[in-house]
């Protein structure tokens, strides 16, 4: 785990941390270089917590202990900038703004790739390959991501479902079966309506794949696997917009992987192309 991934993982876990753990996380995120030179006792004294609290925190984010965690923060490759968007100035030309926005999008994609694991992707693909249908759910901006995924997976041989209206989503999710797969898209992992959808999906016995920037306990309680997208908050673009690009890329990856494994793909793609060809100008 690189130091950059350490900070990304801490940021993604923030909503699920206890008050004391959030204190630890915020200190690390605010000044990782200083923290990397602190002993566990110095850090505990700085925050007014027990050494054991610091130790348990490092275990929670995937390390053997504090020393293992601190060694990662000492890496010289750490880039302390949170986002290139904060470098945008009022005097920037539209082209310069575009450059920085594109650079930020590339960073979001690279950070998301760093957070993805082979195990998580393999689990998601296994679930998808054993499912008889896919359903896509999301609220607000996440609904746009869900719709894009639905439009994409319509090209597969698998039956797909998507509803824009929340009440329609509730009705549709209640009809899922154990061999169905529900994709739950939620940037924060804390949207009440989305969590309710996940709960209902799990109650039917269907498999649940969560796509989120923050794997919060309320959502993770119902997810069989979560694929985490990186999102950087900036003064010029909200986190939800930043995460959308990465979430679209996650769905693109799942779609591509599954389409190379499913039987009947050629026929499905042929039928789709034949159906939409008349809409094109010769």
C-alpha positions in Angstrom: 0.0 0.0 0.0 1.6 3.3 -1.1 1.4 6.4 1.1 -1.1 8.0 -1.4 -3.4 5.0 -1.1 -3.1 5.2 2.7 -4.5 8.7 2.7 -7.2 7.9 0.1 -8.3 4.9 2.2 -8.4 7.0 5.4 -10.5 9.7 3.6 -12.9 7.1 2.3 -13.4 5.6 5.8 -14.0 8.9 7.5 -17.8 8.7 7.8 -17.6 5.3 9.4 -15.0 6.2 12.0 -15.7 6.8 15.7 -15.1 10.3 17.1 -11.7 9.4 18.4 -10.7 7.7 15.2 -11.8 10.7 13.2 -9.5 12.8 15.4 -6.6 10.5 14.4 -7.6 10.6 10.7 -7.9 14.3 10.6 -4.5 14.8 12.1 -2.9 12.4 9.6 -4.7 14.0 6.6 -3.9 17.6 7.7 -0.1 17.0 8.1 1.1 13.5 7.0 4.7 14.5 6.9 4.7 15.5 10.5 2.8 12.5 11.6 5.3 10.2 9.8 8.0 11.5 12.2 6.0 11.0 15.4 6.1 8.0 17.7 2.9 6.3 18.7 3.2 7.9 22.2 3.8 11.4 20.7 0.7 11.0 18.5 -1.4 9.7 21.4 -0.3 12.6 23.6 -1.0 15.2 20.9 -4.6 13.9 20.5 -5.2 13.0 24.2 -6.0 9.3 23.5 -4.4 6.0 24.5 -1.6 4.4 22.6 -3.8 1.4 22.0 -6.4 3.6 20.3 -3.8 4.7 17.7 -2.6 1.1 17.3 -6.2 -0.2 16.7 -6.7 2.6 14.2 -3.7 1.5 12.1 -4.9 -2.1 12.2 -8.4 -0.9 11.0 -6.9 0.7 7.9 -4.9 -2.4 7.0 -1.6 -2.3 8.7 0.2 -4.7 11.0 0.8 -1.9 13.5 1.9 1.7 13.9 5.4 1.2 12.7 4.2 -0.4 9.4 1.8 2.5 9.0 4.4 5.2 9.7 6.9 3.7 7.2 4.4 4.2 4.4 3.9 7.9 5.3 7.7 8.4 5.2 7.7 7.7 1.5 9.3 10.5 -0.5 6.7 10.0 -3.3 3.9 11.7 -1.3 2.3 14.6 -3.1 0.6 16.9 -0.4 -1.7 18.6 -2.9 -5.3 17.7 -2.3 -6.4 18.8 -5.7 -5.2 20.7 -8.7 -8.5 22.6 -8.7 -7.3 24.6 -5.8 -4.7 26.1 -8.1 -7.3 27.6 -10.3 -7.2 31.4 -10.2 -9.7 34.0 -11.4 -7.1 35.2 -14.0 -6.8 31.7 -15.6 -8.0 31.6 -19.2 -10.8 29.1 -20.1 -8.1 26.8 -21.7 -6.0 26.9 -18.5 -9.1 26.1 -16.4 -9.9 23.2 -18.8 -6.3 21.9 -18.4 -6.6 21.9 -14.6 -10.1 20.3 -14.7 -8.8 17.5 -17.0 -5.8 17.0 -14.8 -8.0 16.7 -11.7 -10.2 14.1 -13.6 -7.1 12.1 -14.4 -6.0 12.2 -10.8 -9.4 11.0 -9.7 -9.2 8.0 -12.1 -5.6 7.2 -11.0 -6.6 7.4 -7.3 -9.6 5.1 -7.9 -7.5 2.6 -9.7 -5.2 2.6 -6.6 -8.1 1.8 -4.4 -9.5 -1.1 -6.5 -8.3 -4.6 -5.5 -8.2 -7.8 -7.5 -10.3 -9.5 -4.8 -13.0 -6.9 -4.9 -13.3 -6.9 -8.7 -13.2 -10.7 -8.8 -16.0 -11.0 -6.3 -18.1 -8.5 -8.3 -17.5 -10.3 -11.6 -18.3 -13.7 -10.0 -21.6 -12.3 -8.7 -22.5 -10.8 -12.1 -21.6 -14.0 -14.0 -24.0 -16.0 -11.7 -26.9 -13.5 -12.0 -29.9 -13.7 -14.2 -30.5 -10.0 -14.2 -28.9 -6.6 -13.3 -30.8 -3.7 -11.6 -29.3 -0.2 -11.2 -30.2 2.2 -8.4 -29.1 5.6 -7.3 -30.5 9.0 -6.1 -29.6 12.5 -7.3 -26.3 12.6 -9.1 -25.8 8.9 -8.5 -29.0 8.2 -10.5 -27.2 9.6 -13.5 -24.4 7.1 -13.0 -26.9 4.3 -12.6 -28.7 5.2 -15.8 -25.4 5.3 -17.7 -24.6 1.8 -16.4 -28.1 0.6 -17.4 -27.7 2.0 -20.9 -24.3 0.3 -21.2 -25.4 -3.2 -19.9 -28.5 -3.2 -22.2 -25.9 -4.4 -24.8 -25.3 -7.5 -22.8 -27.3 -10.7 -23.0 -28.5 -10.2 -19.4 -31.9 -8.7 -18.6 -31.5 -5.2 -17.1 -33.7 -2.9 -15.0 -33.6 0.8 -14.2 -36.1 3.3 -12.8 -35.6 7.1 -12.3 -38.4 7.6 -9.8 -37.7 6.5 -6.2 -41.1 5.0 -5.7 -40.7 3.0 -8.9 -37.3 1.9 -7.6 -38.9 0.6 -4.4 -41.5 -1.3 -6.4 -39.0 -2.8 -8.7 -36.4 -3.8 -6.1 -39.1 -5.6 -4.1 -39.5 -8.0 -7.0 -35.8 -9.1 -7.1 -34.9 -12.8 -6.7 -31.9 -14.5 -5.1 -30.3 -15.0 -8.5 -30.5 -11.2 -9.3 -27.8 -8.6 -8.9 -28.5 -5.1 -7.6 -26.0 -2.2 -8.2 -26.3 0.5 -5.6 -24.6 3.8 -6.5 -24.1 6.3 -3.7 -21.4 8.9 -3.4 -21.6 9.4 0.3 -22.9 6.0 1.3 -25.3 7.8 3.6 -28.3 8.7 1.5 -31.4 7.4 3.3 -33.3 6.4 0.2 -30.4 4.6 -1.3 -29.8 2.6 1.9 -33.4 1.6 2.0 -33.1 0.3 -1.6 -30.0 -1.7 -0.6 -31.9 -3.1 2.5 -34.8 -4.2 0.4 -32.5 -5.8 -2.2 -30.7 -7.7 0.4 -34.0 -8.8 1.9 -35.0 -10.5 -1.3 -31.9 -12.6 -1.3 -30.4 -10.7 -4.3 -26.7 -9.9 -4.4 -25.7 -6.3 -3.8 -22.7 -4.5 -5.4 -22.1 -1.0 -3.9 -20.3 1.7 -5.9 -19.4 4.5 -3.5 -16.7 6.9 -2.5 -17.4 6.3 1.2 -18.1 2.6 2.3 -20.2 3.7 5.3 -21.5 1.0 7.7 -25.2 1.7 7.0 -24.6 0.9 3.3 -22.0 -1.9 3.8 -24.4 -3.8 6.1 -26.3 -4.8 2.9 -23.5 -5.0 0.3 -21.8 -8.2 -0.7 -18.9 -6.2 -2.2 -18.1 -2.5 -2.5 -16.0 -0.9 -5.2 -14.7 2.5 -3.9 -14.2 5.5 -6.1 -11.8 8.3 -5.1 -13.2 11.8 -4.8 -11.4 15.0 -4.0 -13.3 18.0 -2.6 -12.4 21.3 -4.2 -13.6 24.8 -4.2 -14.6 24.6 -7.9 -16.3 21.2 -8.1 -18.2 19.1 -5.6 -17.0 15.7 -4.6 -20.1 14.0 -6.1 -19.2 15.4 -9.5 -15.6 14.4 -9.1 -16.5 10.8 -8.1 -18.9 10.4 -11.0 -16.0 10.1 -13.5 -14.4 7.4 -11.5 -17.7 5.5 -10.9 -18.4 5.5 -14.7 -14.9 4.0 -15.2 -15.7 1.3 -12.6 -18.8 0.4 -14.5 -16.9 0.5 -17.8 -14.4 -2.0 -16.3 -17.1 -4.3 -15.1 -19.0 -4.2 -18.4 -15.8 -5.0 -20.4 -14.8 -7.8 -18.1 -18.2 -9.4 -18.2 -18.7 -9.1 -21.9 -15.6 -11.1 -22.6 -16.9 -13.9 -20.4 -20.6 -14.1 -21.2 -22.1 -16.5 -23.8 -24.3 -14.9 -26.4 -22.6 -11.6 -26.5 -22.1 -11.5 -30.3 -25.8 -12.0 -30.9 -26.8 -9.4 -28.3 -24.5 -6.8 -29.8 -25.7 -7.6 -33.3 -29.4 -7.2 -32.2 -28.6 -3.8 -30.6 -26.8 -2.5 -33.6 -29.5 -3.7 -36.0 -32.1 -2.0 -33.9 -30.4 1.4 -33.7 -28.9 1.5 -37.2 -32.0 3.1 -38.8 -31.6 6.1 -36.5 -28.3 7.1 -38.2 -28.1 9.3 -41.3 -26.7 7.4 -44.2 
